[in-house]
Amino acid sequence: MAQPVIENLVPGAGVEGGEVVITCKDFTFSTYEEASVKFDATATRPISASPRRVIAPVPSSNLLGGGKSIVTLEANGRASEGHAFIVGQKLAENLHPVANPAYDRDNGAIYTTLSGTRGQKVPVSVYKITPIGESEPFLTDVVNPTGMAFNPDGEMFVTSRYDGSVYRVTPFKEAEVFARNLGIATGIAFDTEGRMFVGDRSGTIYMVNDIGEGVPFAAIEPSMAAFHMAFGPDDYMYVTGPTLSSFDSILRISRDGVVTRFFTGLGRPQGLAFDRAGNLYVAASRRGHRGIIKITPDAEDEMVVAGVAMVGLCFDDHGNMIVATNREIFRLPLDIEGYWPF
């Protein structure tokens, strides 16, 4: 029998549990139990397998670590040559992010939330993950922290979907109310001029001035979960608001508050971020598989990271993508330059 050959992996990166589609040839086996996929020396049982196509889950990062891995197909004593694959390194777990993590360009730290259920006051609202991957409590005073963002001066702001407020974090790691009465406040983003925008998932995007006064900026359809917001290099705001549909849209909002549809066809799109080339990355489902979807300025899409329960992402200053699931934070060395509006 011929040796199996891996022709392609889609996507080329993933975190534990993510589904990788392997295009191959001559992968023959008598019974399903004989078919095996290995990430380095760790075997994983395919979800489905045929001589031309295999779908396999990424093994636990506790077994693989993170970074570059080599994928092979094995059956009946025959193995394919290896194919490179990037595995996410788990930085933290037992969390509850519901939106993008936030990266502090001043100190290289990553921040993420333990959001809790509606009205639940958890012991720690926000955790800090140091550049060497150590996790430590950072903030304790916000109920249901949701969105996080830094302004041009490096100040951190956190929204609370519980009380409709935006909190400013002081240098002493205390949360003080900056803006109130913003509905079910979820998404938050700053534009190139440093203006704050906050999404009320009931259907309003607010623009908030320097003294915390919010005025309606744009109206969109309500979301069952949250609004997620990011500004692109074209100076437009991009917004997702997941619904029960498997055919949701990413919206684009001009500086004048005019709303148009940028891309349609994703399931539960959530957190999003841009690279410097203007490509948009969004946590969503595509054709039955969940992960991080890359969408070009011309609205061409492809899955770039496989994963389950993904809710958001951001980039650091070292080419890494930081991905949040609803329980964990992963770092993937993808050599992508993230975009910041300021």
C-alpha positions as CSV (number, residue, x, y, z in Angstrom):
1,M,0.0,0.0,0.0
2,A,1.1,3.6,-0.7
3,Q,2.2,5.9,2.1
4,P,-0.5,8.5,3.0
5,V,0.2,12.0,2.0
6,I,-1.0,15.2,3.7
7,E,-1.8,17.8,1.1
8,N,-3.2,20.6,3.3
9,L,-4.4,21.5,6.8
10,V,-7.3,24.0,7.3
11,P,-6.7,26.0,9.3
12,G,-3.0,26.0,10.0
13,A,-3.3,26.8,13.7
14,G,-5.6,25.9,16.5
15,V,-6.2,25.5,20.2
16,E,-7.2,22.4,22.1
17,G,-10.5,21.0,20.9
18,G,-10.5,22.9,17.7
19,E,-11.3,20.9,14.5
20,V,-8.7,20.7,11.8
21,V,-9.6,19.6,8.3
22,I,-6.8,17.5,6.7
23,T,-6.9,17.1,2.9
24,C,-4.9,14.0,2.0
25,K,-4.5,11.0,-0.3
26,D,-3.9,7.3,0.0
27,F,-4.9,7.3,3.7
28,T,-6.3,3.8,3.7
29,F,-7.4,1.7,6.7
30,S,-9.6,-1.4,7.2
31,T,-11.5,-0.1,10.3
32,Y,-12.0,3.4,11.7
33,E,-10.1,2.4,14.8
34,E,-6.9,2.0,12.8
35,A,-6.9,5.6,11.6
36,S,-4.8,7.9,13.8
37,V,-3.7,11.6,13.6
38,K,-0.7,12.6,15.6
39,F,0.4,16.1,16.7
40,D,4.1,15.4,17.4
41,A,3.9,12.2,19.4
42,T,0.4,12.8,20.8
43,A,-2.3,10.8,19.0
44,T,-5.9,12.0,18.6
45,R,-8.9,10.1,17.3
46,P,-10.3,11.6,14.1
47,I,-13.9,12.9,14.2
48,S,-14.3,11.6,10.7
49,A,-11.9,9.9,8.2
50,S,-11.8,8.9,4.6
51,P,-8.9,8.3,2.2
52,R,-9.1,11.9,1.0
53,R,-10.3,13.9,4.0
54,V,-9.9,13.7,7.8
55,I,-11.3,15.9,10.5
56,A,-9.3,15.8,13.8
57,P,-9.4,17.6,17.1
58,V,-6.4,19.4,18.5
59,P,-5.2,17.6,21.6
60,S,-4.9,19.1,25.0
61,S,-2.2,21.8,25.3
62,N,-1.2,20.2,28.6
63,L,0.2,17.4,26.3
64,L,1.5,19.6,23.5
65,G,2.6,22.8,25.1
66,G,2.4,25.4,22.4
67,G,4.0,26.7,19.3
68,K,5.0,24.7,16.2
69,S,3.8,21.1,16.0
70,I,4.1,18.4,13.3
71,V,1.0,16.6,12.2
72,T,1.1,13.1,10.7
73,L,-1.4,10.5,9.6
74,E,-0.9,6.9,10.6
75,A,-2.7,3.7,9.7
76,N,-1.7,0.0,9.3
77,G,1.9,0.8,10.2
78,R,2.2,3.5,7.5
79,A,2.8,7.1,8.4
80,S,2.7,10.3,6.3
81,E,5.4,12.9,6.2
82,G,4.8,15.7,8.8
83,H,2.9,18.9,8.1
84,A,3.5,22.0,10.2
85,F,0.8,23.3,12.5
86,I,0.7,26.0,15.2
87,V,-0.8,25.1,18.5
88,G,-1.9,27.7,21.0
89,Q,-0.1,27.9,24.4
90,K,-2.6,28.0,27.3
91,L,-1.8,31.0,29.5
92,A,-4.7,30.9,31.9
93,E,-7.9,28.9,32.6
94,N,-10.9,28.8,34.9
95,L,-11.9,32.3,33.8
96,H,-15.1,33.7,32.2
97,P,-14.3,36.1,29.4
98,V,-17.2,37.2,27.3
99,A,-15.4,39.5,24.9
100,N,-11.9,40.4,23.7
101,P,-8.9,40.3,26.1
102,A,-6.9,43.5,26.3
103,Y,-3.2,44.0,25.7
104,D,-1.3,46.7,27.5
105,R,1.4,48.0,25.2
106,D,3.2,49.8,28.1
107,N,4.0,46.6,30.1
108,G,3.2,43.7,27.7
109,A,0.5,42.3,30.0
110,I,-2.7,40.7,28.9
111,Y,-6.0,41.4,30.8
112,T,-9.1,39.3,30.9
113,T,-12.3,39.0,32.9
114,L,-14.0,36.6,35.2
115,S,-17.4,38.0,34.2
116,G,-19.8,35.7,36.1
117,T,-23.5,35.3,35.6
118,R,-26.0,38.2,35.6
119,G,-25.6,40.1,38.9
120,Q,-22.9,37.8,40.3
121,K,-20.1,39.6,42.2
122,V,-17.1,37.4,41.8
123,P,-14.0,37.7,44.0
124,V,-11.8,38.9,41.1
125,S,-13.3,40.9,38.2
126,V,-10.1,41.2,36.0
127,Y,-7.0,39.1,35.9
128,K,-3.6,40.2,34.7
129,I,-1.4,37.8,32.7
130,T,2.3,38.8,32.7
131,P,4.6,38.6,29.6
132,I,6.0,35.3,31.1
133,G,2.5,33.8,31.4
134,E,1.9,34.2,35.1
135,S,-1.7,35.0,36.1
136,E,-2.6,37.2,39.0
137,P,-5.7,39.1,40.3
138,F,-5.9,42.7,39.1
139,L,-9.3,44.2,39.8
140,T,-12.1,43.3,42.2
141,D,-14.7,46.0,42.1
142,V,-16.8,45.5,38.9
143,V,-19.9,43.3,38.7
144,N,-20.2,41.5,35.3
145,P,-17.2,43.1,33.6
146,T,-17.6,42.7,29.9
147,G,-15.6,44.9,27.5
148,M,-12.1,46.3,28.1
149,A,-10.0,48.8,26.2
150,F,-7.1,51.2,26.7
151,N,-7.3,54.9,25.6
152,P,-4.4,56.8,24.0
153,D,-3.1,57.7,27.4
154,G,-2.8,54.1,28.5
155,E,-5.8,54.2,30.9
156,M,-7.9,51.0,31.1
157,F,-11.7,51.2,30.9
158,V,-14.1,48.4,31.7
159,T,-17.8,48.1,30.9
160,S,-20.3,46.5,33.2
161,R,-23.4,45.0,31.6
162,Y,-24.9,44.8,35.1
163,D,-25.2,48.5,35.9
164,G,-24.7,50.1,32.5
165,S,-21.6,51.9,33.5
166,V,-18.0,52.3,32.2
167,Y,-15.3,52.1,34.9
168,R,-11.9,53.8,34.7
169,V,-9.1,51.9,36.4
170,T,-6.8,54.1,38.4
171,P,-3.0,53.5,38.8
172,F,-3.8,52.1,42.2
173,K,-5.9,49.3,40.6
174,E,-9.2,50.8,41.7
175,A,-12.3,51.0,39.5
176,E,-14.1,54.4,39.5
177,V,-17.3,55.1,37.6
178,F,-16.5,57.2,34.5
179,A,-19.9,57.0,32.6
180,R,-23.4,55.9,33.6
181,N,-26.8,55.1,32.1
182,L,-25.5,53.3,29.0
183,G,-28.1,50.5,28.9
184,I,-26.6,47.0,28.9
185,A,-23.1,48.2,28.4
186,T,-20.9,45.6,26.6
187,G,-18.5,46.6,23.8
188,I,-16.0,49.4,24.1
189,A,-13.5,50.9,21.6
190,F,-11.5,54.1,20.9
191,D,-11.1,55.7,17.5
192,T,-8.0,57.5,16.1
193,E,-9.0,60.7,17.9
194,G,-9.3,58.9,21.2
195,R,-13.1,59.1,21.3
196,M,-14.8,56.4,23.4
197,F,-17.7,54.4,22.0
198,V,-19.8,52.0,24.0
199,G,-22.3,49.4,22.8
200,D,-25.6,48.9,24.6
201,R,-26.7,45.5,23.4
202,S,-30.3,46.7,23.4
203,G,-29.5,48.4,20.2
204,T,-27.5,51.7,20.7
205,I,-23.9,52.6,20.1
206,Y,-23.0,55.6,22.4
207,M,-20.2,58.1,21.9
208,V,-18.9,59.1,25.3
209,N,-17.0,62.4,25.8
210,D,-14.1,63.3,28.1
211,I,-16.4,63.9,31.1
212,G,-18.4,60.7,30.7
213,E,-21.4,62.0,29.0
214,G,-22.9,59.6,26.4
215,V,-25.0,60.5,23.4
216,P,-26.5,58.0,20.9
217,F,-24.2,57.6,17.8
218,A,-25.8,54.8,15.9
219,A,-28.7,52.3,16.1
220,I,-28.4,48.6,15.3
221,E,-30.4,45.5,16.0
222,P,-30.3,44.2,19.6
223,S,-28.1,41.3,20.5
224,M,-28.8,38.3,22.7
225,A,-25.2,38.5,24.1
226,A,-23.1,41.6,23.6
227,F,-21.9,44.1,21.0
228,H,-18.2,43.7,20.1
229,M,-16.5,46.7,18.5
230,A,-13.2,47.5,16.8
231,F,-11.9,50.3,14.6
232,G,-10.1,49.4,11.3
233,P,-7.3,51.2,9.5
234,D,-10.1,52.7,7.2
235,D,-11.4,54.6,10.3
236,Y,-14.7,52.8,10.3
237,M,-16.1,51.1,13.3
238,Y,-16.9,47.4,12.9
239,V,-19.5,45.7,15.1
240,T,-20.8,42.2,15.8
241,G,-23.9,41.4,17.8
242,P,-24.6,37.6,17.9
243,T,-28.1,36.4,17.6
244,L,-29.7,33.0,17.4
245,S,-29.1,33.0,13.6
246,S,-26.3,31.0,11.9
247,F,-26.1,33.8,9.3
248,D,-25.2,36.9,11.3
249,S,-23.5,40.0,9.9
250,I,-20.5,42.2,10.7
251,L,-21.6,45.8,10.5
252,R,-19.6,48.8,9.4
253,I,-20.3,52.2,10.8
254,S,-19.0,55.5,9.3
255,R,-17.8,58.5,11.3
256,D,-21.3,60.0,10.7
257,G,-23.0,57.0,12.3
258,V,-24.2,55.5,9.0
259,V,-24.6,51.7,9.3
260,T,-23.9,49.2,6.5
261,R,-23.3,45.5,6.3
262,F,-19.7,44.5,5.7
263,F,-19.9,40.7,5.8
264,T,-22.8,38.2,6.2
265,G,-22.7,34.5,6.8
266,L,-21.2,33.8,10.2
267,G,-22.6,32.0,13.2
268,R,-22.5,33.9,16.5
269,P,-19.7,36.3,15.6
270,Q,-18.2,37.9,18.7
271,G,-14.8,39.6,19.5
272,L,-12.9,41.1,16.6
273,A,-9.6,42.8,15.9
274,F,-7.6,44.1,12.9
275,D,-4.1,43.7,11.6
276,R,-2.1,46.5,10.0
277,A,-2.9,45.3,6.5
278,G,-6.6,45.9,7.2
279,N,-7.6,42.2,7.6
280,L,-10.4,41.7,10.2
281,Y,-10.2,38.7,12.5
282,V,-13.4,37.6,14.3
283,A,-14.3,34.8,16.7
284,A,-17.2,33.0,14.9
285,S,-18.5,29.8,13.3
286,R,-18.1,29.2,9.6
287,R,-19.5,26.2,7.7
288,G,-20.0,24.3,10.9
289,H,-16.6,24.9,12.4
290,R,-15.8,27.5,15.1
291,G,-12.6,29.5,15.4
292,I,-11.0,32.7,14.3
293,I,-12.1,33.8,10.8
294,K,-9.9,36.2,8.7
295,I,-11.8,38.5,6.5
296,T,-9.9,40.7,3.9
297,P,-10.8,44.2,3.0
298,D,-12.4,42.7,-0.1
299,A,-14.6,40.5,2.2
300,E,-12.9,37.2,1.3
301,D,-12.9,34.9,4.3
302,E,-10.9,31.9,5.6
303,M,-10.5,30.1,8.9
304,V,-7.1,30.8,10.4
305,V,-7.4,29.3,14.0
306,A,-9.5,26.3,15.0
307,G,-11.1,26.3,18.5
308,V,-14.3,25.8,20.5
309,A,-16.2,28.4,22.6
310,M,-14.1,31.2,21.3
311,V,-15.3,34.7,22.3
312,G,-12.6,37.1,21.4
313,L,-9.0,38.0,20.5
314,C,-6.3,40.7,20.4
315,F,-2.7,41.0,19.2
316,D,0.4,41.8,21.2
317,D,3.5,43.6,19.9
318,H,5.4,40.4,19.1
319,G,3.3,38.9,16.3
320,N,1.2,36.8,18.6
321,M,-2.6,36.4,18.5
322,I,-4.1,36.2,22.0
323,V,-7.4,34.2,21.9
324,A,-10.1,33.9,24.6
325,T,-12.5,31.1,24.9
326,N,-15.2,31.2,27.5
327,R,-12.8,29.7,30.1
328,E,-9.2,30.1,28.8
329,I,-6.6,32.4,27.3
330,F,-4.2,31.1,24.6
331,R,-1.2,32.6,22.8
332,L,-0.4,31.7,19.2
333,P,2.8,32.8,17.4
334,L,1.3,33.7,14.0
335,D,3.6,36.6,13.1
336,I,0.7,39.0,12.6
337,E,1.2,42.8,13.2
338,G,-1.9,44.0,15.1
339,Y,-3.5,47.4,14.4
340,W,-4.0,50.1,17.0
341,P,-5.9,53.3,16.0
342,F,-3.5,55.5,18.0
